[in-house]
Structures are given as structure tokens and as C-alpha cells.
């Protein structure tokens, strides 16, 4: 649905063999297009969701020319681990590409540090 009403939006959902939710990735088309004009320093982090559903919210952000936070992509995973970060970062790479100009900032969580 989001991809139909928001041109260029990318979504991915992954489930396990029993059709149980594992990962969600979301990047709005307008954010993807705008990234071309943003500083190529990307902050990535995760935070625990404390609702009845649990899980982890992963985010990738940058900074615009006015010093404001520029959201690039979001993910929801079952836990913050190496597999979840690998999946999220592979989807992020599909969105923003790979370049020598890119720099990443993180809190150096062990699951990110292995990447």
C-alpha cells in the first residue's frame, strides 16, 4: 500500500519458515530522492520497543544543510543481533548505494561492530 501512494518508497518484510514476523524495512521515496543532496554521514542505531509486541526499532538518519535530522530508513526486527543488522544494512545499501564518500556513525553495539 505505501509503495502505491508514496512513489519510490521501498518496503521489505521478512518472515521465518512458520510465517512469523522477523524483519521490516521502510524507506520513503521522498527520503531516498532527497538523500542525494544530504551530507553523506549516516547515523545508525537501534532501540528496544517496550510494547506488548517487543522487538527493536532500527533507524538510519543523516543531517541536512540546516543541521536538522534527516530520516532515511526505519526497520523493525525481532531482536538487535548480527543477523538483524546485516539484513537492515543490506536493504539500506539498496536504497543509498555504496560510495567512498559515505561514513557511518553508530554506538558500536557488538552486532554492528562485526559488520
N, C-alpha and C positions, 0 to 999 in steps of 0.2 A: 504494500500500500504506500509506504513512504517513498519508494522509488518512483511511483507513478505520479505523485503530487509534488515531489521535490526533484526536479531534473538534475541528474548527475549524482544523486545520492546512492551510496553503496551500503548494503547491509549483508551480513552473513550470520547464519545461525548454525551451530554445530550441536548435534545430539549424539549420545552414545548408542551402542547396539540395542539397548532396550528402549530407545526413543526418549531418553531422559535428557533434559537440558544440560549442556556443558558450557557453551560459549555463545556470546552475541557480540557482533561488531557493527558499529554505526558511524558513518561519516556523511554529513550533509553535503550535497553537491555544491552549494554556495561556499562552504568552508574549503572544499577541495580546490575550487577555482581560485579563491582568494589567497590560498597558500603561496601561489606564485609570487605574490607581492609582499610576503611576510619575511621577517628575519628567519634565517634557516637554523635557529636554535630551538629544539623541541624538548619540552619537559614531559616526562612520563612518570606516572605514579599510580598507585592503587590504594583504595581504602575499603575497609570492610563494610558491608551492608548489614545492618543490625535488625532488619525486619524479620518477619516470620519466614521469609524465603532464604535468608542468609546470602552468601556469595560475596563477590568482590567487584567493585567498580574500578575499571582501569581507564585512564584518560591520557590523551596526548594533546598538549597545548603549545602555543608559541606566543610571541609578543608582536603586536602590530606597531606601526610607526608612531603611534601616540603612547606607547608604553603600556597598552591595555592587553589583557589576557585574550588570546585568540584560540578558541577551541577548534581542534582539528578532528578528533575522533574519540569515541567512547566505546568501552567494552564492558560486558558483564560476564563474569566467569564463576565457576563453582568454587574455586579457591585461587589464592595467589601462589602459583607454583611455576616451575620451569616450563611445563607444557602449555599452561595458560598464556604466559608471557611470549613464548615462541609463536603461538597461534596469533595473538594480538599484534605482535610486531611484524609478522609476515603479512597480515592484512593491511597494516599501516604502510608497509613498503609498497604494496599495490596502489595505495592512494597517493602517497607523496613521492614515490620513487626513491632512488638511491643516488647520492651525489657526494663528492668530496667536500662540498660546501656545508653539508648537514652536520650538526653537532647535537648530541643528546645529553640531557641533564636528568639524573634520577637520584633517588635516595639510597642507591646502591644496595637494594634488597638482594639477598643471595640469589633469588631466582632471576633477577635482571642481570646481576653481575656475571652470570655464566654465559650470557649472550655475547 
